[in-house]
Amino acid sequence: MSVDLLSDVLRVVRLDGAYFYRVDASAPWWVETVPATEQEPRVLPRSEHLIAYHVLVEGECWAGLRGAEQASMRAGDVVVFPHGSPHHLSSACGLGGPMEPIVLPAATRLPFSLRMGSGGAPARFVCGFLGCDRGPFNPLLDSLPKQLLVHGGETNWLNAFVGQALTEAEASRAGGELVVTRLAELMFIEVVRRHVESLAPQSTGWLAGSRDPIVGKVLASLHERPAHDWSLHELAERAATSRTVLAERFTALLGLAPMQYLARWRMQLAAELLDHTNDKLPAIAAQVGYASEAAFSRAFKKLVGRSPAQWRARERATSASRA
């Protein structure tokens, strides 16, 4: 059975942690956000990268990247900023002015509420962040645009997410924090799936490659058996094409040759093992396709910039300080 590429990548880059809050606004109102990197120490201190999202539960608004064209949102819509880019939300297109960006409090008791505006038409949001690993190689995140806007409806799955998340957070039941995290993950995955379905035929990137009839088969093979000693000839046979066609098509879509992609994906797998297991380096080397610890260490340092031992020591020290 062919591997589910999206699930495989999400498993390794480890979506984790959920921070969310409610916003009750009344027109006129506007807000400017700071880059998510400025929120990380308070919001989700154990996460390497923050994905920001806003779900409009009631009313209408405009949203978009700071300084870019704004898009209209209605109840049931969700906007996601996969790279944590600074963005702008307002009750009317073009509305704005001098203001201090909102700096969110530390992630203690969630959710909390923010109120803004001057008593006009109401708009209600659930906003938040989802944490994930960014390095050494996150092909999904790298292939996503800075903004994803999904139009839903007043009785769609997004409102179901919001209602269940708020219920879990306010009830303080055992396991509630994990339930909220999983709900946020499911919301993000569904947004990505809808984005994939809307991709134009000429699109490039990892997501476009994953659904390409040739490149998709090769990616599935590499993810299914990352430790295998693959050759371009064997991969071309798997995809029922020539080596030349495969190399050209793979590089055109992903910006990497198949063997380069494999090397980077192996380093992501190795980093995940270094971070979350106590396996010795020879065992990790074997699991990601290297015959010796020395060969693995050389490849890891070349692609990542640090030795495996340095990576493990630094990541664990960072995790300890964040905790």
C-alpha positions in Angstrom: 0.0 0.0 0.0 1.4 3.4 -1.0 2.4 5.7 1.9 0.2 8.7 2.8 2.8 11.4 2.1 1.0 14.2 4.0 0.5 12.0 7.1 4.1 10.8 6.9 5.5 14.4 6.9 3.1 15.6 9.6 4.2 12.6 11.8 7.8 13.6 11.5 7.6 17.4 11.8 5.4 16.8 14.9 2.5 19.2 15.0 2.2 19.9 18.7 0.7 22.3 21.1 -2.3 24.6 20.8 -2.7 28.1 22.1 -6.0 29.8 21.4 -8.1 32.8 22.6 -11.4 34.5 21.8 -11.8 37.9 20.3 -15.0 39.9 20.6 -14.9 43.0 18.4 -17.3 45.7 17.4 -16.9 48.1 14.5 -14.9 50.0 13.8 -11.8 48.0 14.8 -8.5 46.9 13.5 -5.5 45.0 14.8 -1.9 44.5 13.6 0.0 41.3 14.7 3.7 40.9 15.3 5.7 38.1 13.7 5.0 34.8 15.5 8.7 34.5 16.3 8.2 37.4 18.8 5.4 35.4 20.5 7.2 32.1 20.8 8.7 32.4 24.3 5.3 33.1 25.9 2.8 31.4 23.6 4.2 27.8 23.1 7.6 27.8 24.6 8.3 24.2 23.6 7.6 24.7 19.9 10.2 25.6 17.3 7.7 27.3 14.9 4.3 28.8 15.3 1.4 28.7 12.7 -1.1 31.4 13.3 -4.8 31.0 12.6 -8.1 33.0 12.9 -11.6 31.4 12.7 -14.4 33.9 12.2 -17.4 32.6 14.2 -19.7 35.6 13.7 -19.9 38.7 11.6 -17.6 39.9 8.8 -14.1 41.2 8.5 -11.1 41.8 6.3 -7.8 40.0 6.8 -4.4 39.6 5.1 -0.7 40.0 5.3 0.5 43.3 6.6 0.9 45.7 3.7 -0.8 43.4 1.2 -4.3 43.3 -0.2 -6.9 42.3 2.3 -9.5 39.5 1.7 -13.1 39.5 2.9 -14.1 36.9 5.5 -17.6 35.8 6.6 -18.7 33.6 9.5 -17.3 30.1 9.1 -14.1 31.2 7.2 -10.6 30.5 8.5 -7.4 32.2 7.6 -4.0 30.5 8.4 -0.6 32.1 8.3 1.7 29.0 8.1 4.9 31.0 8.4 3.7 33.2 11.3 3.9 36.3 9.2 2.7 39.6 10.6 -0.8 40.4 9.4 -3.7 42.8 9.7 -7.4 42.3 10.5 -10.1 45.0 10.4 -13.8 45.6 10.3 -13.6 47.3 7.0 -11.2 47.2 4.0 -8.4 49.6 4.3 -9.3 50.5 7.9 -6.3 51.1 10.2 -4.0 53.6 11.9 -1.3 53.9 14.5 -1.6 51.3 17.3 0.5 49.1 19.5 0.6 45.5 18.3 -1.1 43.0 20.7 1.4 41.1 22.7 -0.3 37.9 24.0 0.1 36.7 27.6 1.9 33.5 28.6 0.2 30.2 27.9 -1.3 29.5 31.3 -5.0 29.1 31.6 -6.6 29.0 28.1 -8.7 30.2 26.5 -8.8 33.9 27.4 -10.7 36.7 25.8 -9.9 40.0 24.1 -12.3 42.8 23.4 -11.9 45.7 21.0 -13.9 48.2 19.0 -16.4 51.0 19.5 -19.8 49.3 19.8 -20.8 48.8 16.1 -21.4 45.7 14.1 -20.0 42.7 16.1 -17.5 40.1 14.9 -16.4 37.1 17.0 -13.2 35.0 16.4 -11.4 32.1 17.8 -7.7 32.7 17.2 -4.6 30.8 18.0 -1.3 29.1 17.2 -0.3 25.6 16.4 3.3 24.6 17.1 5.5 22.4 14.9 9.1 21.5 14.1 10.7 23.6 11.3 14.1 22.0 10.7 16.2 20.6 9.5 13.8 19.9 6.6 10.1 20.5 6.6 8.9 20.1 3.0 5.3 20.7 3.8 5.9 24.1 5.5 8.3 25.1 2.8 5.7 24.5 0.1 2.8 26.5 1.8 2.1 30.1 0.9 2.3 32.8 3.5 -1.5 32.9 3.7 -4.3 30.3 3.4 -7.9 31.5 3.3 -10.6 28.8 3.3 -14.3 29.8 2.9 -16.7 27.7 4.9 -20.2 28.5 6.0 -22.1 29.1 9.2 -22.7 25.5 9.9 -19.5 23.9 8.7 -16.7 21.8 10.3 -14.8 25.0 11.5 -17.6 26.0 13.8 -17.7 22.4 15.1 -13.9 22.7 15.9 -14.5 26.1 17.7 -17.4 24.8 19.7 -15.6 21.6 20.8 -12.4 23.4 21.6 -14.0 26.0 23.8 -16.1 23.3 25.6 -13.0 21.3 26.3 -11.0 24.3 27.5 -13.7 25.7 29.8 -14.7 22.3 31.3 -11.2 21.5 32.5 -11.8 17.8 32.1 -9.0 15.3 32.2 -7.2 15.2 28.8 -8.7 18.5 27.7 -5.4 20.0 26.7 -4.6 17.1 24.4 -8.1 17.2 22.9 -7.7 20.9 22.1 -4.3 20.2 20.5 -5.6 17.4 18.3 -8.6 19.6 17.2 -6.3 22.4 16.1 -4.2 19.8 14.2 -7.2 18.5 12.4 -8.3 22.0 11.5 -4.9 22.7 10.0 -4.8 19.4 8.1 -8.2 20.1 6.6 -7.1 23.6 5.5 -4.0 22.1 3.9 -6.1 19.4 2.1 -8.4 22.1 0.7 -5.4 24.0 -0.4 -4.1 20.9 -2.3 -7.4 20.4 -4.0 -7.4 24.1 -5.2 -3.8 24.0 -6.6 -3.6 25.0 -10.3 -2.1 22.5 -12.7 1.0 24.5 -13.2 1.8 24.8 -9.4 5.1 23.8 -8.1 6.3 22.7 -4.6 6.2 19.6 -2.5 2.4 19.5 -2.4 2.1 19.8 -6.1 4.8 17.1 -6.5 3.0 14.7 -4.1 -0.1 14.6 -6.4 1.9 14.4 -9.7 1.6 10.9 -11.3 5.3 10.5 -11.7 6.9 12.5 -8.8 4.2 11.4 -6.4 5.1 7.7 -6.9 8.8 8.5 -6.4 8.1 10.5 -3.2 6.0 7.6 -1.9 8.8 5.2 -2.5 11.4 7.4 -0.8 9.1 7.9 2.2 8.1 4.3 2.4 11.7 3.0 2.4 14.0 5.9 3.3 16.9 3.6 4.4 16.9 1.8 1.0 19.9 2.3 -1.3 17.9 4.0 -4.0 19.2 4.7 -7.5 17.7 7.0 -10.0 17.3 4.0 -12.3 15.3 2.1 -9.7 13.1 5.1 -9.0 12.5 5.7 -12.7 11.3 2.1 -13.0 9.0 2.6 -10.1 7.4 5.6 -11.8 7.4 3.9 -15.2 9.4 6.6 -16.8 13.0 7.4 -17.9 15.7 8.7 -15.7 15.9 11.9 -17.7 12.1 12.6 -17.5 12.1 11.8 -13.8 15.1 14.0 -12.9 13.7 16.9 -14.9 10.2 16.7 -13.6 11.2 16.1 -10.0 13.6 19.1 -10.0 11.1 21.3 -11.8 8.4 20.7 -9.1 10.5 20.5 -6.0 13.6 22.4 -6.8 15.7 19.4 -5.8 17.0 16.3 -7.5 15.5 13.0 -6.1 18.8 12.0 -4.4 19.1 15.5 -2.8 15.5 15.2 -1.5 16.2 11.8 -0.1 19.3 13.1 1.7 17.4 15.9 3.3 14.5 13.7 4.3 16.9 11.3 5.9 18.3 14.1 8.0 14.8 15.1 9.1 14.1 11.6 10.2 17.5 11.5 12.0 16.8 14.8 13.7 13.5 13.4 15.0 15.2 10.3 16.4 17.9 12.5 18.0 15.3 14.7 19.6 12.9 12.1 20.8 14.8 8.9 21.4 17.9 7.8 23.3 19.1 5.6 20.4 22.8 5.6 19.8 24.3 7.2 16.7 25.1 3.8 14.9 21.5 2.7 15.4 20.1 6.0 14.0 22.6 5.9 11.1 21.3 2.4 10.1 17.7 3.5 10.4 18.2 6.3 7.9 20.3 4.4 5.4 23.9 4.9 6.3 26.3 2.0 6.7 28.5 3.6 9.3 28.2 6.3 12.0 31.1 8.2 10.4 29.3 8.4 7.0 26.1 9.5 8.7 27.8 12.1 10.9 29.6 13.6 7.8 26.3 13.8 5.8 24.4 15.3 8.8 26.9 18.0 9.5 27.1 18.9 5.8 23.4 19.3 5.4 22.4 20.6 8.9 25.5 22.5 9.9 26.0 20.7 13.2 27.1 17.2 14.1 24.4 14.8 15.3 25.8 15.0 18.8 25.8 18.8 18.7 22.2 18.7 17.4 21.0 16.4 20.2 22.8 18.4 22.9 21.5 21.8 21.6 17.9 20.7 21.1 17.7 19.1 24.5 19.2 22.1 26.1 16.7 24.4 24.2 13.8 22.1 25.3 14.8 22.2 28.9 15.1 26.0 28.9 11.7 26.4 27.2 10.1 24.0 29.7 
